[in-house]
């Protein structure tokens, strides 16, 4: 996994570990000490917004976004390639539109000095800034993937467009799992009659 993706995955993971710990502490405090941290739900909302933006970026890189592969796999290659050529630039355009709208919201937050209507009274420019940064990661990933798929098509490498930019099939997932298992030292070579077929 490239460094940028690994960093995004770590931020995503650590955010939700922190959220889980905060919820656990909040639950214990309420049950044992009848006290509350007053704001774990607020932190949870921020974590979900930022985490969701990072998740869609990582899902794009790993081809994990939901597409109707039952139909896609049965289409002729020319139509599959055409759909892939439409999908990635369209996703990039949608990502940019989301980022622009998020920027408008962020700008208004700064202009009005908005704060959360919670006991913490968090200045909203901080969580919204982090959310905007996470959405920017998604835009970067989407633009890179759109440029790659268009570049492959322009150079006539339609087989690669079909292979690397269509929905992931069961064989793709099996190969990825075997490669991951081998990287962790759990598999010396593919099992007989497994991925070799």
C-alpha positions, -999 to 999 in steps of 0.1 A, spaced: 0 0 0 15 34 -10 25 58 18 -4 82 12 -30 54 14 -13 39 44 -14 73 62 -51 78 54 -58 42 66 -39 49 99 -58 82 105 -91 64 98 -82 35 122 -68 57 150 -99 80 148 -122 51 154 -100 35 181 -101 69 199 -139 70 195 -143 34 209 -121 43 239 -141 75 245 -174 56 243 -161 29 267 -149 56 292 -182 74 289 -202 42 295 -181 33 326 -184 68 340 -221 69 336 -226 34 352 -201 37 380 -197 74 388 -231 87 374 -211 113 355 -207 121 319 -179 135 297 -205 157 280 -195 155 244 -186 120 233 -216 120 209 -202 153 194 -168 137 190 -185 106 174 -202 128 148 -169 144 138 -152 110 137 -179 96 115 -178 125 91 -140 125 88 -138 87 88 -165 84 60 -146 108 38 -113 88 42 -132 55 38 -146 65 4 -111 75 -7 -96 42 4 -125 22 -11 -119 39 -44 -82 29 -44 -90 -7 -35 -120 -9 -60 -143 -16 -31 -171 7 -41 -203 -11 -49 -210 -17 -86 -234 -41 -102 -208 -67 -111 -234 -94 -117 -245 -74 -148 -210 -59 -155 -193 -93 -159 -218 -105 -185 -214 -76 -208 -192 -75 -239 -157 -62 -232 -162 -30 -253 -193 -21 -232 -175 -29 -199 -146 -7 -209 -170 21 -219 -187 19 -185 -154 20 -167 -144 50 -187 -176 68 -177 -175 56 -140 -141 70 -130 -144 105 -145 -180 108 -132 -168 98 -97 -141 125 -99 -167 151 -109 -189 141 -81 -160 142 -56 -151 177 -68 -187 188 -64 -189 175 -28 -156 192 -20 -168 226 -34 -200 224 -13 -180 215 18 -157 245 11 -188 268 10 -199 254 44 -164 257 58 -161 293 46 -194 303 62 -184 287 94 -153 308 95 -172 340 86 -198 336 113 -174 320 139 -198 291 143 -195 269 174 -212 236 182 -244 238 202 -229 214 228 -213 217 263 -179 218 245 -189 247 222 -163 234 198 -154 260 171 -167 242 140 -139 254 118 -116 227 133 -137 195 127 -150 210 94 -114 217 83 -104 181 90 -135 169 71 -126 192 42 -90 178 42 -104 142 42 -127 151 12 -97 166 -6 -79 132 -2 -109 116 -19 -107 142 -47 -70 136 -53 -75 98 -54 -105 102 -78 -86 125 -101 -56 102 -102 -77 71 -110 -97 90 -136 -64 102 -153 -50 66 -152 -81 51 -168 -83 78 -195 -46 74 -202 -49 36 -206 -78 41 -230 -60 67 -251 -30 44 -254 -53 16 -266 -48 -6 -235 -84 -16 -232 -76 -50 -217 -60 -32 -187 -89 -9 -184 -112 -39 -182 -90 -58 -158 -79 -30 -134 -109 -7 -134 -139 -29 -134 -156 -42 -103 -135 -66 -82 -145 -102 -88 -141 -132 -66 -108 -142 -82 -94 -107 -75 -104 -109 -39 -89 -144 -36 -56 -133 -51 -54 -103 -28 -61 -125 3 -34 -150 -8 -9 -122 -14 -17 -107 20 -14 -141 37 19 -147 20 32 -113 30 25 -121 66 44 -153 63 14 -176 65 16 -192 31 47 -204 13 29 -210 -20 -6 -211 -33 -26 -242 -24 -28 -269 -50 -59 -264 -72 -67 -231 -56 -56 -198 -71 -36 -216 -98 -68 -225 -115 
